[in-house]
């Protein structure tokens, strides 16, 4: 029996790894046991989610998991990421409106961060961070590792909470592997503080970043594609009844559907201002076609039913919750219903508008006209608190070069972009295809198969510190 331990440290776990088919593909491998390490508060919910898979075991995270050393290293690591994105985030934190800390405290934090930022340009410093973190004794996961004696520890995020179990596994000589969670992580969240034996990434773009920013050997990086997008590339478009879907959520037959995807806390107040501007443009009759807006909350800032109803009453738009919530908790997951809803929204909308979210990629996959918000409406904002700054982040600047997004900087440009998208949805299509190629790599719907096959091969190999999967 081969055992693989996987820490569940992200709300995107079931979306990326269960509903993509990855977990079931691994579970079908003969004589393989999967041990998921989950937060205690979520264990009963996850037992229901994974109930149909016999060879899944759930254990709770150790209570002594959050150690001071890990918090310190997180601060040092994120501060040492010498990218334009990270510099901008540090400055935005310093100039943030209604900042929690007083000016002197914020200046001290910024000065310290900038010192690490300067050091982070040098490979020796990044290597020193990894070495010093690696030699600090840790037995947080000792009981779990002793009990299950895993053949492989797999990190589904390659972010902060996963590092602890990866480090302990490496100290014991246990085989390790991990995958970068998202397209922006290496620009702003991770220096790859722990190098696993095998690293997986979604795209060649991330492979280059892992080698240059994370100092990981390119020969040990395998490109898989994006697991959660498999369902999009495998969809059967003939079964989609968009007219029925539109009517079910409150759209009239002749109305264009504008999907407005909220981006998150950093731009939420600006989003509300822009939504009011769109209401104004629609009411003024300046659009080529009648239209309405479907508001999609950002998963981490998902709105209650009551708040969505208030928004609908105030703006006359349609709102739908984006995720499933666990009873009496703020925890959330993408269940199958939530994912089906997302797919229907993307399939049936006419236009996608967002500020800085992955909907630029998802909208491009469905070949929908993309409008990017790069202004603040009537809000008076300096650059560090403005929507203008987002497309200067590295990962958004990357896709900006594809010319697949209509970036709007004024109310008039927003009106013109909406009309252009309604009249000529094929505009910027080649740019959208470039976004898909850059940020998805594969469009065959087999990303989960590639990752599962590579993991199965790792499990079948003897422990080897220079493992490299070739598939």
DOZA-998691 format. One record per residue (C-alpha): residue number from 0; y, z, x. Coordinates in Angstrom, 3 decimals, decimal comma. Layout:
BEGIN
[pt NUM [Y Z X]],
...
end
This chain:
BEGIN
[pt 0 [0,000 0,000 0,000]],
[pt 1 [3,397 -1,057 1,356]],
[pt 2 [6,420 1,026 0,371]],
[pt 3 [10,047 -0,052 0,256]],
[pt 4 [12,838 2,450 -0,369]],
[pt 5 [16,078 1,209 -1,958]],
[pt 6 [19,114 3,472 -2,563]],
[pt 7 [20,942 2,717 -5,812]],
[pt 8 [24,588 3,234 -4,888]],
[pt 9 [26,364 0,637 -7,020]],
[pt 10 [26,804 0,066 -10,748]],
[pt 11 [26,085 -3,590 -10,045]],
[pt 12 [22,509 -2,793 -9,003]],
[pt 13 [20,693 -3,795 -12,183]],
[pt 14 [22,838 -6,943 -12,548]],
[pt 15 [22,242 -8,093 -8,972]],
[pt 16 [18,669 -6,981 -8,414]],
[pt 17 [16,900 -6,339 -11,722]],
[pt 18 [18,307 -8,972 -14,077]],
[pt 19 [18,353 -11,593 -11,314]],
[pt 20 [14,585 -11,216 -11,038]],
[pt 21 [14,570 -9,844 -7,477]],
[pt 22 [12,984 -6,481 -8,340]],
[pt 23 [10,287 -8,039 -10,514]],
[pt 24 [9,465 -10,592 -7,792]],
[pt 25 [9,002 -7,800 -5,243]],
[pt 26 [7,090 -5,685 -7,744]],
[pt 27 [4,617 -8,529 -8,307]],
[pt 28 [3,739 -8,573 -4,605]],
[pt 29 [0,220 -7,108 -4,296]],
[pt 30 [0,034 -3,534 -3,023]],
[pt 31 [3,794 -2,930 -2,928]],
[pt 32 [5,506 0,220 -4,183]],
[pt 33 [9,288 0,347 -4,740]],
[pt 34 [11,009 3,719 -4,505]],
[pt 35 [14,532 3,756 -5,976]],
[pt 36 [16,770 6,633 -4,887]],
[pt 37 [19,168 7,208 -7,784]],
[pt 38 [21,908 9,707 -8,648]],
[pt 39 [20,413 12,665 -10,515]],
[pt 40 [22,712 12,246 -13,501]],
[pt 41 [21,360 8,722 -14,037]],
[pt 42 [17,665 9,312 -13,514]],
[pt 43 [16,685 9,456 -17,192]],
[pt 44 [18,678 6,303 -17,942]],
[pt 45 [17,114 4,424 -15,038]],
[pt 46 [13,637 5,571 -16,069]],
[pt 47 [14,209 3,714 -19,344]],
[pt 48 [15,619 0,653 -17,577]],
[pt 49 [12,659 0,345 -15,202]],
[pt 50 [9,982 1,636 -17,579]],
[pt 51 [8,118 -1,682 -17,788]],
[pt 52 [7,501 -1,916 -14,025]],
[pt 53 [4,467 0,175 -13,094]],
[pt 54 [4,977 0,272 -9,336]],
[pt 55 [8,544 1,606 -9,455]],
[pt 56 [9,112 5,235 -8,486]],
[pt 57 [12,426 7,019 -9,053]],
[pt 58 [13,635 9,922 -6,934]],
[pt 59 [16,982 11,683 -6,957]],
[pt 60 [19,579 11,573 -4,235]],
[pt 61 [19,523 14,741 -2,122]],
[pt 62 [22,183 17,243 -3,173]],
[pt 63 [23,475 17,541 0,397]],
[pt 64 [24,342 13,854 0,478]],
[pt 65 [28,138 13,945 0,916]],
[pt 66 [28,714 15,273 4,405]],
[pt 67 [32,111 15,650 6,070]],
[pt 68 [31,053 13,432 8,974]],
[pt 69 [30,394 10,508 6,629]],
[pt 70 [33,812 10,882 5,023]],
[pt 71 [35,474 10,909 8,442]],
[pt 72 [33,543 7,850 9,596]],
[pt 73 [34,395 6,021 6,368]],
[pt 74 [38,098 6,607 7,077]],
[pt 75 [37,746 5,453 10,686]],
[pt 76 [35,594 2,458 9,802]],
[pt 77 [37,787 1,067 7,026]],
[pt 78 [40,931 1,665 9,098]],
[pt 79 [39,406 -0,222 12,039]],
[pt 80 [38,817 -3,445 10,091]],
[pt 81 [41,457 -5,635 11,743]],
[pt 82 [41,949 -8,227 9,023]],
[pt 83 [45,054 -9,286 7,153]],
[pt 84 [43,523 -7,936 3,946]],
[pt 85 [43,065 -4,470 5,408]],
[pt 86 [46,578 -4,412 6,838]],
[pt 87 [48,002 -5,356 3,438]],
[pt 88 [45,943 -2,692 1,678]],
[pt 89 [47,176 -0,016 4,067]],
[pt 90 [50,785 -1,048 3,495]],
[pt 91 [50,304 -1,192 -0,268]],
[pt 92 [48,817 2,301 -0,168]],
[pt 93 [51,878 3,499 1,772]],
[pt 94 [54,384 1,896 -0,627]],
[pt 95 [52,347 2,504 -3,775]],
[pt 96 [54,336 3,366 -6,865]],
[pt 97 [53,768 6,958 -8,031]],
[pt 98 [51,895 7,744 -4,800]],
[pt 99 [50,006 11,037 -4,910]],
[pt 100 [51,121 12,175 -1,445]],
[pt 101 [54,678 12,811 -0,298]],
[pt 102 [56,386 10,485 2,170]],
[pt 103 [55,553 12,479 5,312]],
[pt 104 [51,863 12,713 4,430]],
[pt 105 [51,732 9,004 3,617]],
[pt 106 [53,474 8,166 6,890]],
[pt 107 [50,994 10,309 8,849]],
[pt 108 [48,040 8,574 7,160]],
[pt 109 [49,542 5,125 7,765]],
[pt 110 [50,325 5,879 11,420]],
[pt 111 [46,745 7,081 11,995]],
[pt 112 [45,267 4,092 10,195]],
[pt 113 [47,402 1,646 12,167]],
[pt 114 [46,171 3,220 15,395]],
[pt 115 [42,552 2,622 14,394]],
[pt 116 [43,521 -0,840 13,116]],
[pt 117 [44,802 -1,757 16,584]],
[pt 118 [41,639 -0,434 18,233]],
[pt 119 [39,473 -2,326 15,752]],
[pt 120 [40,492 -5,625 17,315]],
[pt 121 [38,315 -4,757 20,299]],
[pt 122 [34,549 -5,049 20,219]],
[pt 123 [34,064 -1,955 22,423]],
[pt 124 [35,705 0,209 19,750]],
[pt 125 [33,553 -1,191 16,942]],
[pt 126 [30,442 -0,660 19,059]],
[pt 127 [31,578 2,892 19,819]],
[pt 128 [31,959 3,662 16,102]],
[pt 129 [28,383 2,503 15,440]],
[pt 130 [26,977 4,311 18,451]],
[pt 131 [28,737 7,610 17,740]],
[pt 132 [27,725 7,513 14,059]],
[pt 133 [24,160 6,683 15,026]],
[pt 134 [23,691 9,607 17,405]],
[pt 135 [24,937 12,276 14,991]],
[pt 136 [21,824 14,124 13,741]],
[pt 137 [21,127 13,748 10,039]],
[pt 138 [18,264 14,922 7,832]],
[pt 139 [19,723 14,216 4,406]],
[pt 140 [16,816 11,969 3,418]],
[pt 141 [14,134 13,681 5,529]],
[pt 142 [12,143 14,947 2,544]],
[pt 143 [12,082 11,522 0,855]],
[pt 144 [11,180 9,674 4,052]],
[pt 145 [8,471 12,212 4,870]],
[pt 146 [6,930 12,004 1,416]],
[pt 147 [6,847 8,212 1,035]],
[pt 148 [6,539 7,079 4,668]],
[pt 149 [8,208 3,731 3,853]],
[pt 150 [7,445 0,477 5,603]],
[pt 151 [10,989 -0,734 4,899]],
[pt 152 [14,341 0,728 3,854]],
[pt 153 [16,536 -1,867 2,154]],
[pt 154 [20,292 -1,482 1,606]],
[pt 155 [21,568 -3,409 -1,447]],
[pt 156 [25,244 -2,988 -0,486]],
[pt 157 [25,669 -2,386 3,271]],
[pt 158 [28,417 0,055 2,338]],
[pt 159 [29,180 3,721 2,914]],
[pt 160 [26,512 5,606 0,924]],
[pt 161 [23,745 3,307 2,139]],
[pt 162 [24,525 3,995 5,795]],
[pt 163 [23,071 7,502 5,737]],
[pt 164 [19,549 6,490 4,774]],
[pt 165 [19,682 3,399 7,018]],
[pt 166 [20,641 5,594 9,961]],
[pt 167 [17,860 8,093 9,355]],
[pt 168 [15,333 5,292 8,923]],
[pt 169 [16,370 3,694 12,227]],
[pt 170 [16,188 7,057 14,001]],
[pt 171 [12,573 7,302 12,811]],
[pt 172 [11,701 3,737 13,836]],
[pt 173 [11,345 2,555 10,231]],
[pt 174 [12,058 -1,103 9,594]],
[pt 175 [15,458 -1,697 7,932]],
[pt 176 [17,195 -4,549 6,120]],
[pt 177 [20,344 -4,977 4,070]],
[pt 178 [22,495 -7,470 2,211]],
[pt 179 [26,293 -7,705 1,935]],
[pt 180 [27,235 -6,827 -1,640]],
[pt 181 [30,263 -9,021 -2,282]],
[pt 182 [32,527 -11,759 -0,928]],
[pt 183 [35,370 -9,450 0,139]],
[pt 184 [33,416 -6,563 1,705]],
[pt 185 [33,623 -7,578 5,362]],
[pt 186 [37,350 -8,244 5,066]],
[pt 187 [38,147 -4,795 3,724]],
[pt 188 [35,238 -2,355 3,288]],
[pt 189 [32,666 -2,576 6,074]],
[pt 190 [32,346 -3,027 9,834]],
[pt 191 [28,565 -2,805 9,409]],
[pt 192 [28,557 0,764 10,693]],
[pt 193 [24,767 0,590 10,902]],
[pt 194 [23,059 -2,607 12,031]],
[pt 195 [19,780 -3,098 10,152]],
[pt 196 [16,922 -5,014 11,756]],
[pt 197 [17,527 -7,904 9,345]],
[pt 198 [20,752 -8,791 7,570]],
[pt 199 [21,060 -11,007 4,492]],
[pt 200 [24,278 -12,596 3,237]],
[pt 201 [25,189 -14,783 0,291]],
[pt 202 [26,935 -17,608 2,145]],
[pt 203 [27,625 -19,169 5,525]],
[pt 204 [31,178 -17,832 5,195]],
[pt 205 [29,826 -14,275 5,087]],
[pt 206 [27,436 -15,043 7,931]],
[pt 207 [30,381 -15,993 10,147]],
[pt 208 [32,236 -12,835 9,122]],
[pt 209 [29,207 -10,622 9,811]],
[pt 210 [28,946 -12,103 13,308]],
[pt 211 [32,664 -11,966 14,146]],
[pt 212 [33,859 -8,857 12,270]],
[pt 213 [30,590 -6,921 12,181]],
[pt 214 [29,256 -7,985 15,610]],
[pt 215 [25,858 -8,728 14,068]],
[pt 216 [23,651 -11,282 15,912]],
[pt 217 [23,898 -14,551 13,985]],
[pt 218 [20,233 -15,302 14,735]],
[pt 219 [19,190 -12,326 12,597]],
[pt 220 [21,273 -13,275 9,560]],
[pt 221 [19,631 -15,106 6,665]],
[pt 222 [21,720 -16,858 3,992]],
[pt 223 [20,208 -16,416 0,515]],
[pt 224 [22,824 -17,450 -2,043]],
[pt 225 [24,264 -15,122 -4,710]],
[pt 226 [21,547 -13,382 -6,712]],
[pt 227 [23,589 -12,626 -9,825]],
[pt 228 [24,575 -16,292 -10,177]],
[pt 229 [20,970 -17,505 -10,477]],
[pt 230 [21,135 -17,125 -14,249]],
[pt 231 [24,151 -19,453 -14,366]],
[pt 232 [22,506 -22,207 -12,366]],
[pt 233 [19,280 -21,859 -14,370]],
[pt 234 [20,951 -21,812 -17,788]],
[pt 235 [19,937 -24,193 -20,541]],
[pt 236 [23,260 -25,550 -21,792]],
[pt 237 [21,637 -27,257 -24,775]],
[pt 238 [20,956 -23,878 -26,375]],
[pt 239 [24,600 -22,792 -26,313]],
[pt 240 [26,294 -22,910 -29,712]],
[pt 241 [29,906 -22,370 -28,669]],
[pt 242 [31,357 -22,976 -32,106]],
[pt 243 [29,218 -20,212 -33,561]],
[pt 244 [30,150 -17,889 -30,678]],
[pt 245 [33,866 -18,544 -31,033]],
[pt 246 [33,782 -17,890 -34,760]],
[pt 247 [31,732 -14,726 -34,232]],
[pt 248 [34,457 -13,199 -32,048]],
[pt 249 [37,351 -14,275 -34,269]],
[pt 250 [38,484 -17,699 -33,056]],
[pt 251 [39,431 -20,405 -35,511]],
[pt 252 [37,759 -23,785 -35,325]],
[pt 253 [40,689 -25,669 -33,803]],
[pt 254 [41,864 -22,958 -31,379]],
[pt 255 [41,566 -23,289 -27,613]],
[pt 256 [39,876 -20,274 -26,032]],
[pt 257 [41,708 -18,678 -23,100]],
[pt 258 [39,561 -16,155 -21,250]],
[pt 259 [41,788 -13,588 -19,536]],
[pt 260 [39,749 -11,528 -17,073]],
[pt 261 [41,489 -8,311 -16,077]],
[pt 262 [41,185 -7,732 -12,338]],
[pt 263 [41,260 -3,960 -11,867]],
[pt 264 [43,565 -1,001 -11,379]],
[pt 265 [45,717 -2,638 -8,703]],
[pt 266 [47,109 -5,153 -11,165]],
[pt 267 [46,363 -3,741 -14,605]],
[pt 268 [49,961 -3,008 -15,614]],
[pt 269 [50,950 -6,537 -14,549]],
[pt 270 [48,045 -7,969 -16,566]],
[pt 271 [49,438 -6,404 -19,750]],
[pt 272 [52,857 -7,940 -19,098]],
[pt 273 [51,313 -11,373 -18,535]],
[pt 274 [49,283 -11,063 -21,734]],
[pt 275 [52,493 -10,437 -23,643]],
[pt 276 [54,002 -13,538 -22,034]],
[pt 277 [51,025 -15,606 -23,150]],
[pt 278 [51,483 -14,224 -26,669]],
[pt 279 [55,111 -15,325 -26,510]],
[pt 280 [54,187 -18,822 -25,293]],
[pt 281 [51,593 -19,244 -28,051]],
[pt 282 [53,950 -17,993 -30,780]],
[pt 283 [56,755 -20,291 -29,612]],
[pt 284 [54,603 -23,341 -30,328]],
[pt 285 [55,023 -24,659 -26,780]],
[pt 286 [51,325 -25,356 -26,253]],
[pt 287 [49,718 -28,724 -26,915]],
[pt 288 [47,040 -27,031 -29,022]],
[pt 289 [46,666 -23,835 -30,988]],
[pt 290 [45,158 -21,140 -28,823]],
[pt 291 [44,033 -17,551 -28,725]],
[pt 292 [43,021 -15,207 -25,924]],
[pt 293 [39,770 -13,378 -25,266]],
[pt 294 [40,500 -10,313 -23,118]],
[pt 295 [37,686 -9,297 -20,783]],
[pt 296 [38,120 -5,845 -19,192]],
[pt 297 [37,198 -5,282 -15,557]],
[pt 298 [33,820 -3,450 -15,505]],
[pt 299 [35,096 -0,448 -13,527]],
[pt 300 [38,048 -0,076 -15,903]],
[pt 301 [36,224 -1,040 -19,091]],
[pt 302 [38,137 -0,143 -22,250]],
[pt 303 [36,884 1,915 -25,135]],
[pt 304 [36,396 0,223 -28,503]],
[pt 305 [39,484 2,057 -29,756]],
[pt 306 [41,660 0,755 -26,911]],
[pt 307 [40,418 -2,787 -27,414]],
[pt 308 [41,218 -2,511 -31,113]],
[pt 309 [44,743 -1,306 -30,311]],
[pt 310 [45,222 -4,240 -27,934]],
[pt 311 [44,008 -6,633 -30,585]],
[pt 312 [46,357 -5,137 -33,149]],
[pt 313 [49,327 -5,234 -30,748]],
[pt 314 [48,799 -8,717 -29,311]],
[pt 315 [46,626 -10,426 -31,895]],
[pt 316 [44,081 -11,278 -29,200]],
[pt 317 [40,330 -10,714 -29,151]],
[pt 318 [38,807 -8,051 -26,904]],
[pt 319 [35,183 -7,401 -25,976]],
[pt 320 [33,713 -4,609 -23,857]],
[pt 321 [32,226 -6,056 -20,675]],
[pt 322 [29,435 -3,558 -19,894]],
[pt 323 [27,027 -1,098 -21,489]],
[pt 324 [27,922 2,588 -21,278]],
[pt 325 [25,463 5,445 -20,968]],
[pt 326 [25,729 8,002 -23,739]],
[pt 327 [28,507 10,569 -23,269]],
[pt 328 [29,168 9,410 -19,708]],
[pt 329 [31,612 7,205 -17,872]],
[pt 330 [28,704 5,526 -16,051]],
[pt 331 [28,024 1,924 -16,948]],
[pt 332 [25,609 -0,902 -16,299]],
[pt 333 [25,267 -4,599 -16,964]],
[pt 334 [22,394 -4,703 -19,432]],
[pt 335 [20,897 -7,977 -20,663]],
[pt 336 [23,215 -8,043 -23,673]],
[pt 337 [26,301 -7,661 -21,463]],
[pt 338 [25,124 -10,447 -19,172]],
[pt 339 [24,386 -12,767 -22,090]],
[pt 340 [27,865 -12,062 -23,461]],
[pt 341 [29,454 -12,869 -20,102]],
[pt 342 [27,522 -16,126 -19,880]],
[pt 343 [28,585 -17,132 -23,397]],
[pt 344 [32,221 -16,319 -22,643]],
[pt 345 [32,180 -18,468 -19,518]],
[pt 346 [30,269 -21,293 -21,176]],
[pt 347 [32,476 -21,444 -24,259]],
[pt 348 [35,971 -20,803 -22,948]],
[pt 349 [38,443 -23,617 -22,286]],
[pt 350 [40,496 -21,854 -19,598]],
[pt 351 [39,979 -18,907 -17,244]],
[pt 352 [42,949 -16,793 -16,168]],
[pt 353 [42,755 -13,910 -13,711]],
[pt 354 [44,696 -12,294 -10,906]],
[pt 355 [42,220 -11,515 -8,119]],
[pt 356 [38,694 -11,170 -9,538]],
[pt 357 [35,397 -13,007 -8,979]],
[pt 358 [36,114 -14,937 -12,168]],
[pt 359 [37,651 -17,570 -9,901]],
[pt 360 [34,105 -18,188 -8,658]],
[pt 361 [32,356 -17,755 -11,986]],
[pt 362 [34,863 -19,974 -13,772]],
[pt 363 [34,375 -22,620 -11,075]],
[pt 364 [30,588 -22,505 -11,567]],
[pt 365 [31,161 -23,377 -15,228]],
[pt 366 [33,811 -25,949 -14,206]],
[pt 367 [36,585 -24,326 -16,236]],
[pt 368 [40,281 -24,821 -15,385]],
[pt 369 [41,378 -21,812 -13,315]],
[pt 370 [44,829 -20,252 -13,493]],
[pt 371 [45,769 -17,592 -10,943]],
[pt 372 [48,569 -15,127 -11,705]],
[pt 373 [50,982 -14,674 -8,782]],
[pt 374 [54,031 -13,134 -10,461]],
[pt 375 [54,946 -9,921 -12,273]],
[pt 376 [56,602 -11,102 -15,457]],
[pt 377 [59,704 -9,001 -16,116]],
[pt 378 [58,560 -6,136 -13,876]],
[pt 379 [60,735 -5,440 -10,838]],
[pt 380 [58,215 -5,101 -8,019]],
[pt 381 [58,481 -5,241 -4,243]],
[pt 382 [55,918 -7,374 -2,418]],
[pt 383 [53,500 -4,481 -1,753]],
[pt 384 [53,209 -3,713 -5,473]],
[pt 385 [53,431 -7,280 -6,729]],
[pt 386 [50,853 -9,804 -7,885]],
[pt 387 [52,390 -12,096 -5,266]],
[pt 388 [50,453 -10,312 -2,548]],
[pt 389 [46,912 -10,887 -3,782]],
[pt 390 [46,511 -14,480 -2,620]],
[pt 391 [47,494 -13,346 0,860]],
[pt 392 [44,248 -11,341 0,984]],
[pt 393 [41,809 -13,140 3,264]],
[pt 394 [39,069 -13,883 0,720]],
[pt 395 [41,547 -15,249 -1,826]],
[pt 396 [43,413 -17,170 0,856]],
[pt 397 [40,051 -18,764 1,717]],
[pt 398 [39,558 -20,167 -1,789]],
[pt 399 [43,237 -21,020 -2,144]],
[pt 400 [42,699 -23,763 0,445]],
[pt 401 [40,225 -25,537 -1,859]],
[pt 402 [42,997 -26,545 -4,272]],
[pt 403 [40,799 -25,529 -7,184]],
[pt 404 [43,138 -22,918 -8,680]],
[pt 405 [46,457 -23,541 -10,400]],
[pt 406 [48,506 -20,672 -8,975]],
[pt 407 [51,479 -19,798 -11,205]],
[pt 408 [54,582 -17,933 -10,042]],
[pt 409 [56,854 -18,055 -13,095]],
[pt 410 [56,646 -17,956 -16,882]],
[pt 411 [57,501 -21,654 -17,058]],
[pt 412 [54,732 -22,513 -14,571]],
[pt 413 [52,301 -20,493 -16,692]],
[pt 414 [53,243 -22,497 -19,780]],
[pt 415 [52,910 -25,804 -17,894]],
[pt 416 [49,555 -24,799 -16,433]],
[pt 417 [48,183 -23,870 -19,837]],
[pt 418 [49,238 -27,221 -21,251]],
[pt 419 [47,803 -29,100 -18,287]],
[pt 420 [44,480 -27,269 -18,622]],
[pt 421 [44,353 -28,071 -22,342]],
[pt 422 [45,255 -31,759 -21,919]],
[pt 423 [43,367 -32,486 -18,713]],
[pt 424 [40,584 -29,962 -18,031]],
[pt 425 [39,231 -32,224 -15,275]],
[pt 426 [42,301 -31,554 -13,160]],
[pt 427 [41,398 -29,797 -9,869]],
[pt 428 [37,685 -30,320 -10,514]],
[pt 429 [36,973 -31,282 -6,891]],
[pt 430 [38,639 -28,052 -5,798]],
[pt 431 [36,440 -26,031 -8,141]],
[pt 432 [33,380 -27,737 -6,669]],
[pt 433 [34,610 -26,683 -3,225]],
[pt 434 [34,922 -23,066 -4,403]],
[pt 435 [31,310 -23,134 -5,602]],
[pt 436 [30,078 -24,593 -2,325]],
[pt 437 [32,049 -22,063 -0,272]],
[pt 438 [31,271 -18,955 -2,308]],
[pt 439 [27,772 -19,692 -3,688]],
[pt 440 [26,174 -21,811 -0,934]],
[pt 441 [23,124 -22,645 -3,076]],
[pt 442 [23,183 -23,946 -6,648]],
[pt 443 [19,416 -24,157 -7,170]],
[pt 444 [19,107 -20,795 -8,940]],
[pt 445 [16,650 -19,489 -6,322]],
[pt 446 [18,727 -16,907 -4,454]],
[pt 447 [16,629 -13,999 -5,740]],
[pt 448 [13,458 -15,868 -4,751]],
[pt 449 [14,779 -16,416 -1,219]],
[pt 450 [15,637 -12,746 -0,782]],
[pt 451 [12,380 -11,528 -2,349]],
[pt 452 [10,353 -13,891 -0,148]],
[pt 453 [12,125 -12,679 2,978]],
[pt 454 [11,601 -9,025 2,009]],
[pt 455 [7,904 -9,685 1,367]],
[pt 456 [7,584 -11,219 4,818]],
[pt 457 [9,296 -8,228 6,385]],
[pt 458 [6,835 -5,923 4,642]],
[pt 459 [3,911 -7,941 5,936]],
[pt 460 [5,072 -7,831 9,557]],
[pt 461 [4,411 -5,090 12,030]],
[pt 462 [7,455 -3,009 12,988]],
[pt 463 [9,565 -5,118 15,315]],
[pt 464 [13,110 -4,369 16,426]],
[pt 465 [13,881 -8,096 16,695]],
[pt 466 [12,707 -9,126 13,244]],
[pt 467 [14,004 -12,417 11,929]],
[pt 468 [12,843 -13,932 8,654]],
[pt 469 [12,403 -17,680 8,653]],
[pt 470 [12,003 -19,232 5,203]],
end
